[in-house]
Amino acid sequence: MQGMAAVDLDLDMLEEDITPKGALKRAVSAILIGGFGAVILAVLVTFSAFDNTGDTAGLATGADNFLGSPGAGLANFLLQFLGWAALPLGLLMVFAAARAVLKPRTDITRLDSISRTGLLVFSVVFLSTFLSAFPIPQSWPMATGLGGWLGDSMFLWLRGLMTSLNMGVGLAGGIAAFLSFCALGYCLGRFVGLVGRDVALIVDAAGLIWAIFRVRMDQFIQFLRRRFQKSYVDPLERAGFEDRRVWGEGPGYGVNPAPKHTPSSQGTEAKTAPLKPRKPRAKTSTPQFPSKGKFVLPGTDLLKRPPPRIAVTDTGALQKSAEQLGDVLVDFGVKGDIGQVRPGPV
């Protein structure tokens, strides 16, 4: 019987909600809520600290607010009571009205309406508390914090509750701000209609956006490095030795190869220099290897006299290379004096 009574009650509530009278009542309520939210946004956006209000004396004789003196007084009251949380209050009221008109629900009950209203109120309260945790800027015209009188009261109460547990003032304020932010996220998410799947999608989208941003930033940094980075130090092997003759110390250096036959433009062969006759090789004695008896060492006439070394050095280039080498050693923490510089083979 109790189950049947509950079913009948739900059916009665559903029938009452979908009647034309109930639909008209909901539409009028949504228009009133959305209109009041739009008024709050208008008076806050056009608020001026120099307007005359009921408890403040401004510099101007009139009011620059969108709604004149009444709008200036309403904006002054909202900022003193809620701080900057009054602006999201107007936005949420307009959002709730638009959702009720554009996407109406036929299965909503009075309990759902009360629950949504409570979520809206608690979202504004926790937002005011969270804003009161921030320092007051010099441009803030109110005597209260950024969260207004309500936010300051709630934040000081939470911080006092934390300090009673032998916590520092800074740590207690941070914990109070964190708890207010978590409660704000929960209430606001429930009011907007977010579920766990939506939160996961939002987190994935945020991670994807961050990854794309990092990739683009790395590409931009690489472009700047390729564009503006310049090396001012030549390799040590080539530093100061633009003339390759400096290293011409090997045998046979400087010998020009025999010119090749190249055809001329008229189809005839170009003249080449006559080849020099080869010098006859000096006769050398062959070593004797007796089958019996003592071995006799060959003479020194078998050895070939080496060609003279060609060493063309540049003292300035050697000194420059030595100084650069000394600077590199200093960069690696090796300190010392250069005693003598001599060229060596490549």
Number of C-alpha atoms within 10 A of each C-alpha: 6 7 8 9 10 11 12 12 12 14 13 11 15 15 13 15 20 15 12 10 11 13 15 12 12 17 16 14 14 21 17 15 20 22 16 15 23 16 19 23 20 18 24 23 13 16 23 17 18 17 22 22 20 12 9 12 12 14 11 10 10 13 23 19 20 16 16 16 17 16 23 25 21 19 28 25 17 19 23 21 21 27 28 21 24 26 21 16 21 22 15 21 22 24 16 21 23 16 14 17 14 8 9 14 12 13 13 13 15 10 9 11 11 11 14 18 15 13 20 20 15 18 27 25 22 27 27 30 34 27 24 27 22 13 9 16 9 6 6 12 16 14 10 19 27 28 31 25 21 20 27 23 14 20 24 17 14 20 22 16 14 19 16 11 9 9 14 13 13 11 13 21 21 16 15 23 23 14 16 24 17 13 18 22 15 15 20 21 17 16 19 15 10 12 10 9 9 12 12 11 11 12 12 12 12 12 12 12 11 12 12 12 12 12 11 12 12 12 12 12 12 12 12 11 11 10 9 7 10 8 5 6 8 10 10 13 9 11 16 17 18 9 11 9 15 16 17 17 19 14 12 12 13 11 7 7 6 10 9 10 10 12 11 10 8 7 8 9 11 13 12 11 9 7 7 6 6 6 6 6 6 8 8 11 11 9 12 10 12 9 7 6 7 8 11 10 9 12 11 9 11 13 8 7 7 7 9 10 12 16 15 13 17 14 12 11 16 17 16 14 20 19 14 17 15 16 14 14 13 12 10 8 9 10 12 9 7 11 6 7 11 9 14 8 7 8
